[in-house]
Amino acid sequence: MTDNIFATSVFFRLAIGGDDLGAFHTCSGMGAQVEIESYAEGGNNGFSWQLPGRVTWSNITFTRPVTGDTAKIGRWLDETLRRVEPKDGEIVALRPDLSRIIGWQVYGIVPVRWEGPSFDPSSPQAAMETLEIAHEGLTPS
């Protein structure tokens, strides 16, 4: 039997530069795009070479309800924004029992945006926070 059981509920743990920022409910935007340059070779009108160029990595966005881990993000942002220095980190997908599914090493992380919670006592929705990061690349770990 293979381990291809799909998780119905997944959490994502984020650590940057040795700082564990806690678990998030959503992680979106992991991806890369390769610029392609078309090169038409002389004398061959029915064909052009497709040459790979620069790789660009999309920003990654995390969301979660406000928890005690929200303070970890505040401390990390305070430290990072005083002196912005890209740091490596790791994203780990976890099952509900917190066992590991897969992880990614993420290189050169810098913060892009943090959106704190909006508190509305008339709404039954949980107060949510969002963190967006830019990076220089990632690999499965």
Number of C-alpha atoms within 10 A of each C-alpha: 3 4 6 6 6 9 11 7 10 20 23 25 20 22 18 20 14 11 13 16 18 17 23 23 14 14 21 12 13 13 12 13 11 12 13 13 13 12 11 13 11 8 7 8 8 7 12 13 11 12 11 11 11 9 13 14 16 17 19 18 19 20 19 22 17 17 13 9 15 17 12 15 18 14 12 16 17 11 11 15 11 8 9 12 11 17 16 18 20 22 20 22 22 20 17 12 9 14 11 15 15 13 17 17 16 22 19 17 22 21 19 13 13 17 11 14 15 11 11 10 8 6 8 7 10 13 16 16 19 18 18 18 17 19 21 17 19 19 10 11 11
